[in-house]
Amino acid sequence: MFLFMAFGATNIANLPGASSPALIDTSNLMFIALAFGLSLIVNVWIFFRVSGGLFNPAVSLALALAQVITPLRAVLLSVSQILGGMTAAALIQCLIPGPLRVSTRLGGGISVVQG
C-alpha cells in the first residue's frame, strides 16, 4: 500500500504537461515528497503491529545484522517487501494508462558524471 499510493501520486505528478521539462518544478517535487511521506505515515500507522513499521528490505537486513529481529523474520519481511513493491508497480501500470513515470532522471544540464 505504501508504494502503491506513492507510485500513483508520482505518476500523476509526472504526466506530460504537469511541469516544464526544462526547469525544475519545486511544487511538483514537493507533491511527490509529500505523497511518499504521507503514504509512509499512513501505512506505518496501519501496519506497525504486523511488521513493526518496516517497509524497506535494507532496514530489515540491518535489524537482522544488529540482532534486533531474527534472520528468518528478516528474510520473510524482505521477500514480502520486494513482492509488495513489484505488485504496487504492476497495479499502477494496469490502472493508469501509458508508461510508468516514476523513475529518477538527471535534469538541469547535469551530466552522468556529476550525477
C-alpha positions as CSV (number, residue, x, y, z in Angstrom):
1,M,0.0,0.0,0.0
2,F,2.9,2.4,0.7
3,L,4.4,2.1,-2.7
4,F,1.0,1.9,-4.4
5,M,0.0,5.3,-3.1
6,A,3.4,6.8,-3.6
7,F,3.8,5.5,-7.2
8,G,0.3,6.6,-8.1
9,A,0.9,10.2,-6.9
10,T,4.3,10.3,-8.6
11,N,2.9,9.0,-11.8
12,I,0.2,11.7,-11.8
13,A,2.7,14.4,-10.9
14,N,5.0,13.4,-13.8
15,L,2.2,13.3,-16.5
16,P,3.1,15.3,-19.7
17,G,2.1,18.9,-19.2
18,A,2.2,18.7,-15.4
19,S,5.5,20.6,-15.3
20,S,8.0,22.2,-17.6
21,P,10.7,19.7,-18.7
22,A,13.5,22.3,-18.9
23,L,13.1,23.7,-15.4
24,I,12.9,22.0,-12.0
25,D,9.3,22.5,-10.8
26,T,9.6,22.7,-7.0
27,S,5.8,22.3,-6.5
28,N,5.9,19.0,-8.4
29,L,8.9,17.8,-6.2
30,M,7.0,18.9,-3.1
31,F,3.9,17.0,-4.2
32,I,6.0,13.8,-4.8
33,A,7.8,14.1,-1.5
34,L,4.6,14.7,0.4
35,A,3.0,11.7,-1.3
36,F,5.8,9.4,-0.2
37,G,5.9,10.9,3.3
38,L,2.1,10.8,3.9
39,S,1.9,7.3,2.4
40,L,4.6,6.1,4.7
41,I,3.0,7.7,7.8
42,V,-0.4,6.2,7.0
43,N,1.0,2.7,6.3
44,V,3.3,2.7,9.4
45,W,0.3,3.7,11.5
46,I,-1.8,0.9,10.0
47,F,0.8,-1.9,9.8
48,F,3.1,-1.3,12.8
49,R,1.7,-4.2,14.7
50,V,2.2,-6.6,11.8
51,S,5.7,-5.7,10.6
52,G,6.9,-3.2,13.2
53,G,6.7,-0.4,10.6
54,L,9.3,-2.0,8.3
55,F,8.8,-1.2,4.6
56,N,12.4,-1.3,3.4
57,P,14.4,-4.5,2.8
58,A,17.6,-2.8,3.7
59,V,16.3,-1.8,7.1
60,S,15.1,-5.3,7.7
61,L,18.6,-6.6,6.8
62,A,20.2,-4.0,9.1
63,L,18.0,-5.0,12.0
64,A,18.8,-8.7,11.4
65,L,22.5,-7.9,11.5
66,A,22.1,-5.9,14.7
67,Q,20.2,-9.0,16.1
68,V,17.0,-6.9,16.7
69,I,14.9,-9.3,14.7
70,T,15.6,-12.9,13.8
71,P,17.2,-13.8,10.4
72,L,14.1,-15.8,9.4
73,R,11.8,-12.8,10.1
74,A,14.2,-10.6,8.1
75,V,14.1,-12.9,5.1
76,L,10.3,-13.2,5.3
77,L,9.9,-9.4,5.6
78,S,12.4,-8.7,2.8
79,V,10.7,-11.1,0.4
80,S,7.3,-9.7,1.2
81,Q,8.5,-6.1,0.9
82,I,10.1,-6.8,-2.6
83,L,7.0,-8.6,-3.8
84,G,4.8,-5.8,-2.4
85,G,6.8,-3.2,-4.4
86,M,6.5,-5.3,-7.6
87,T,2.8,-5.7,-7.0
88,A,2.3,-2.0,-6.4
89,A,4.1,-1.1,-9.7
90,A,2.1,-3.7,-11.6
91,L,-1.2,-2.3,-10.2
92,I,-0.3,1.3,-11.1
93,Q,0.8,0.1,-14.5
94,C,-2.7,-1.5,-15.0
95,L,-4.7,1.3,-13.5
96,I,-3.1,4.3,-15.2
97,P,-2.8,4.2,-19.0
98,G,0.6,4.7,-20.6
99,P,4.1,4.0,-19.3
100,L,5.0,4.4,-15.7
101,R,6.6,7.8,-14.9
102,V,8.1,7.0,-11.6
103,S,11.8,6.7,-12.5
104,T,14.5,9.1,-11.5
105,R,16.4,11.1,-14.0
106,L,19.1,13.8,-14.2
107,G,17.9,17.3,-15.1
108,G,19.0,20.9,-15.4
109,G,22.1,20.2,-17.5
110,I,23.6,17.7,-15.0
111,S,25.9,15.1,-16.7
112,V,26.0,11.5,-15.7
113,V,29.4,12.1,-14.1
114,Q,28.1,15.0,-12.0
115,G,25.0,12.9,-11.0
